[in-house]
Amino acid sequence: MVHDAAIGIALGSVPRPLVVDLGYGARPDTTVEMARRLRTIAPNLEMVGLEIDPERIVGTRDEVRFALGGFELAGLRPQLVRAFNVLRQYDEEEVAASWAQMRHALAPGGLIVEGTCDEIGRRCCWIVLDAAGPRTLTLSWSPEHTARPSELAERLPKALIHHNVAGERIHELLTRADRAWDIAAGHAAYGPRTRWRQALTAMRAGGIPVVIGRGRSVDNVLTVPWSVVSPD
């Protein structure tokens, strides 16, 4: 999120941006770390962690406060919401209504980062939404622990995970990502990140509007507009 230009703009739109981490779980460690990292680009941000389980509410830590709340965001109007591994517990038919609740609660120009990751963050997939709906899909993975892009399929957000079948757009994207990765095998000697950058270049040349970030990244990242993967 720190390196996402749109999120930077959202956080910079007000002097003291409000950020919500929805469903932080049994421990608030990730919420506190998220606040620390986001403060590198928005030093004055206010961070709130929300949980629907009253027994998980803890006291303020490192200027991060915690409160009871769900998709209604406890009446807050944040510039940014992170909801990871939350909708994974719901049925796909419930996704649209949950998105709508969060979108309705956003401050003007606000964004939602809704997705899924594995237990230690080596494989992550997320959708960025604004008040109008989903904007982009991003897949991010540690190349040391993932052999092919399609291995991210098991971590797709709830809105997409059941659509990874032939004939659906997300399946086509993962298939073409694997193909580009194979074609870039000649660059493997320079490391998996260089190889993936070459694969991204091949995907763009093949007509997929992938985002190719500037500079080097620790993880391999694939970002596309939502229209590329939206279910039929």
Secondary structure per residue as TSV (DSSP state, phi and psi in degrees):
chain	resnum	aa	ss	phi	psi
A	1	M	-	360.0	-34.6
A	2	V	T	-59.8	-33.1
A	3	H	T	-96.6	7.1
A	4	D	-	-90.7	117.9
A	5	A	H	-61.3	-39.4
A	6	A	H	-64.5	-38.9
A	7	I	H	-68.3	-39.0
A	8	G	H	-59.0	-40.9
A	9	I	H	-65.4	-43.4
A	10	A	H	-61.1	-43.1
A	11	L	H	-71.7	-27.6
A	12	G	T	-87.9	2.9
A	13	S	T	-78.2	-16.8
A	14	V	S	-137.6	157.8
A	15	P	S	-64.6	-34.9
A	16	R	S	-130.8	83.4
A	17	P	-	-67.8	146.3
A	18	L	E	-104.0	129.9
A	19	V	E	-122.2	135.2
A	20	V	E	-117.4	130.2
A	21	D	E	-104.7	106.2
A	22	L	E	-90.7	125.7
A	23	G	-	73.7	56.7
A	24	Y	-	-75.3	-11.4
A	25	G	-	91.3	-157.5
A	26	A	S	-72.1	-24.3
A	27	R	-	-131.7	144.4
A	28	P	-	-91.8	14.0
A	29	D	H	-58.2	-45.0
A	30	T	H	-64.8	-37.2
A	31	T	H	-62.4	-44.0
A	32	V	H	-65.1	-41.9
A	33	E	H	-65.0	-40.1
A	34	M	H	-59.6	-43.6
A	35	A	H	-61.7	-43.5
A	36	R	H	-61.0	-42.8
A	37	R	H	-71.0	-42.8
A	38	L	H	-67.4	-27.1
A	39	R	T	-69.5	-11.9
A	40	T	T	-69.6	-22.6
A	41	I	T	-114.1	-15.0
A	42	A	-	-141.7	78.6
A	43	P	T	-58.4	-26.8
A	44	N	T	-96.9	12.3
A	45	L	-	-66.8	150.1
A	46	E	E	-103.5	129.3
A	47	M	E	-115.5	132.5
A	48	V	E	-131.0	128.9
A	49	G	E	-99.6	132.6
A	50	L	E	-116.7	142.8
A	51	E	E	-142.5	146.2
A	52	I	S	-88.4	-10.7
A	53	D	-	-95.4	111.2
A	54	P	G	-57.2	-29.5
A	55	E	G	-71.5	-13.4
A	56	R	G	-93.9	-4.4
A	57	I	-	-73.8	127.2
A	58	V	-	-118.7	171.9
A	59	G	-	-75.3	170.2
A	60	T	-	-59.7	135.7
A	61	R	B	-134.3	127.2
A	62	D	T	49.1	45.0
A	63	E	T	63.0	24.7
A	64	V	E	-113.3	125.4
A	65	R	E	-104.5	159.0
A	66	F	E	-129.6	142.3
A	67	A	E	-150.8	169.6
A	68	L	E	-84.7	131.6
A	69	G	-	175.6	159.1
A	70	G	-	-128.0	-142.3
A	71	F	T	-64.2	-18.3
A	72	E	T	-76.1	-8.3
A	73	L	G	62.7	29.1
A	74	A	G	55.9	30.0
A	75	G	G	78.7	4.6
A	76	L	-	-79.7	161.1
A	77	R	-	-126.1	76.7
A	78	P	-	-82.0	156.2
A	79	Q	S	-80.6	-23.9
A	80	L	E	-147.4	135.8
A	81	V	E	-125.8	132.5
A	82	R	E	-113.0	125.2
A	83	A	E	-131.3	92.4
A	84	F	E	-108.8	135.7
A	85	N	S	57.6	31.3
A	86	V	S	-100.0	-58.4
A	87	L	G	-70.5	-14.0
A	88	R	G	-59.2	-24.3
A	89	Q	G	-85.2	-5.7
A	90	Y	S	-105.4	168.1
A	91	D	-	-77.3	152.6
A	92	E	G	-58.7	-33.6
A	93	E	G	-64.9	-16.5
A	94	E	G	-92.2	-6.6
A	95	V	H	-64.5	-49.6
A	96	A	H	-58.4	-43.5
A	97	A	H	-66.4	-38.2
A	98	S	H	-66.8	-43.1
A	99	W	H	-58.1	-45.3
A	100	A	H	-61.1	-41.0
A	101	Q	H	-61.2	-46.9
A	102	M	H	-67.0	-42.3
A	103	R	H	-61.6	-39.1
A	104	H	H	-64.3	-29.0
A	105	A	H	-87.1	-8.7
A	106	L	-	-65.3	147.6
A	107	A	-	-70.9	158.7
A	108	P	T	-53.7	130.0
A	109	G	T	80.1	6.3
A	110	G	-	-76.0	162.7
A	111	L	E	-133.1	154.7
A	112	I	E	-121.0	135.1
A	113	V	E	-113.1	104.6
A	114	E	E	-118.4	122.5
A	115	G	E	-169.3	-160.8
A	116	T	E	-142.1	145.0
A	117	C	E	-143.5	165.1
A	118	D	-	-77.6	-179.2
A	119	E	T	-62.4	-30.5
A	120	I	T	-120.1	17.5
A	121	G	S	76.1	19.1
A	122	R	S	-79.3	-23.1
A	123	R	E	-132.8	121.8
A	124	C	E	-136.4	141.9
A	125	C	E	-136.5	133.3
A	126	W	E	-148.5	154.4
A	127	I	E	-110.4	133.9
A	128	V	E	-99.6	127.0
A	129	L	E	-121.1	151.5
A	130	D	E	-120.5	-167.4
A	131	A	T	-62.3	-22.9
A	132	A	T	-88.6	-20.1
A	133	G	E	140.4	-168.9
A	134	P	E	-68.0	141.2
A	135	R	E	-111.9	-47.1
A	136	T	E	-143.2	160.3
A	137	L	E	-120.2	135.8
A	138	T	E	-126.6	135.8
A	139	L	E	-115.5	131.6
A	140	S	E	-138.2	133.4
A	141	W	E	-149.8	150.9
A	142	S	-	-78.2	116.3
A	143	P	T	-65.7	-19.8
A	144	E	T	-70.9	-17.6
A	145	H	S	-122.4	9.8
A	146	T	-	-139.9	124.7
A	147	A	S	-84.9	-34.9
A	148	R	S	-141.6	150.1
A	149	P	G	-55.7	-36.1
A	150	S	G	-65.6	-13.9
A	151	E	G	-67.4	-12.4
A	152	L	G	-75.2	-9.1
A	153	A	G	-55.2	-37.4
A	154	E	G	-71.6	-10.1
A	155	R	G	-112.7	13.5
A	156	L	-	-62.8	148.1
A	157	P	-	-60.1	159.2
A	158	K	H	-56.0	-33.5
A	159	A	H	-65.1	-17.4
A	160	L	H	-122.5	-22.5
A	161	I	H	-60.6	-32.7
A	162	H	T	-86.2	1.2
A	163	H	T	-104.8	6.9
A	164	N	-	-80.8	65.9
A	165	V	S	-134.5	156.7
A	166	A	T	-53.1	134.6
A	167	G	T	99.2	-14.5
A	168	E	S	-98.1	152.6
A	169	R	H	-66.0	-38.2
A	170	I	H	-66.9	-35.3
A	171	H	H	-64.9	-40.7
A	172	E	H	-63.8	-40.8
A	173	L	H	-63.2	-46.5
A	174	L	H	-65.5	-37.0
A	175	T	H	-63.1	-45.4
A	176	R	H	-70.7	-31.4
A	177	A	H	-65.6	-42.5
A	178	D	H	-62.0	-41.8
A	179	R	H	-63.6	-43.2
A	180	A	H	-65.4	-37.5
A	181	W	H	-62.1	-41.7
A	182	D	H	-66.1	-42.5
A	183	I	H	-62.8	-31.7
A	184	A	G	-84.8	12.5
A	185	A	G	-58.2	-27.9
A	186	G	G	-64.3	-16.1
A	187	H	G	-96.8	4.9
A	188	A	G	-60.4	-30.3
A	189	A	G	-64.4	-20.7
A	190	Y	G	-92.3	2.9
A	191	G	-	105.7	156.2
A	192	P	H	-66.7	-26.5
A	193	R	H	-73.1	-41.9
A	194	T	H	-64.6	-41.2
A	195	R	H	-61.7	-42.2
A	196	W	H	-67.0	-37.2
A	197	R	H	-61.5	-38.5
A	198	Q	H	-66.8	-38.1
A	199	A	H	-63.1	-41.3
A	200	L	H	-60.7	-42.1
A	201	T	H	-61.3	-40.2
A	202	A	H	-67.0	-38.6
A	203	M	H	-64.2	-42.9
A	204	R	H	-63.7	-42.5
A	205	A	H	-61.9	-27.8
A	206	G	T	-84.7	4.9
A	207	G	T	100.3	3.3
A	208	I	-	-91.2	123.6
A	209	P	-	-78.5	63.1
A	210	V	-	-74.3	153.5
A	211	V	-	-91.6	125.8
A	212	I	-	-108.8	107.4
A	213	G	-	-71.5	162.7
A	214	R	S	-86.7	147.9
A	215	G	S	74.2	-175.7
A	216	R	-	-91.7	150.3
A	217	S	-	-124.2	144.2
A	218	V	S	-65.8	-40.1
A	219	D	S	-102.7	160.7
A	220	N	E	-82.5	133.8
A	221	V	E	-131.3	135.5
A	222	L	E	-127.5	115.3
A	223	T	E	-123.1	131.4
A	224	V	E	-136.3	156.0
A	225	P	E	-61.0	150.4
A	226	W	G	-58.0	-32.9
A	227	S	G	-60.5	-23.7
A	228	V	G	-69.8	-28.7
A	229	V	T	-123.6	-3.5
A	230	S	-	-57.8	132.9
A	231	P	-	-63.8	150.9
A	232	D	-	-66.5	360.0
